[in-house]
Amino acid sequence: MKTLKWIDKGLARLEVWVIITFLSLMVILTFIQVCLRGLYTHGHVQLANVLMGHIDWSEPFVRLLVLWLTFLGASLITGENKHIKIDLFSTLLPTKWLPVREFILSTVCVIISATMLFVCTGYIKIEMEFGGTVFLNLPSWIGELILPVGFALILFRFFLRTIDNGLQVLREITK
């Protein structure tokens, strides 16, 4: 279990750096686009229009980065147990049953994440065979790889939580 937690921490650090890099890229590229658009529209600077033509790939790239940021952020939030929870039973259950509830919820989340991973992997296989290109003749499936990767990361984090919750339930039972 220590090894899995060590891997989780390493993945979290990597995800944070990727998120910082992608967010910086998004801000820089969007800022450049807005400035060039403003220079061309309001300043009638032809060079700005020429430069916009050279970075016409940046808008679809930024949209793709939003998708990547969403899944990487969801994975990080899952690891910190700060994701959105619809919780109707916490107030109704006695406190001694909360570990059991957490174990059941995390197990269900593992099943859902595994299902989504399976479906997304199938989707990527279809995209590899029949998909088009996004920008700069980049195959669309490369940008969409975050779908199975993101769900694999989320699955891993829910799996760790399921183990932790299961061990906590066992400790409660053996008291």
Secondary structure by P-SEA (a helix, b strand, c coil): caaaaaaaaaaaaaaaaaaaaaaaaaaaaaaaaaaaaaaaaccccaaaaaaaaaacaaaaaaaaaaaaaaaaaaaaaaaaccccccccccccccccaaaaaaaaaaaaaaaaaaaaaaaaaaaaaaaacbbbbcccccccccccccaaaaaaaaaaaaaaaaaaaaaaaaaaaac
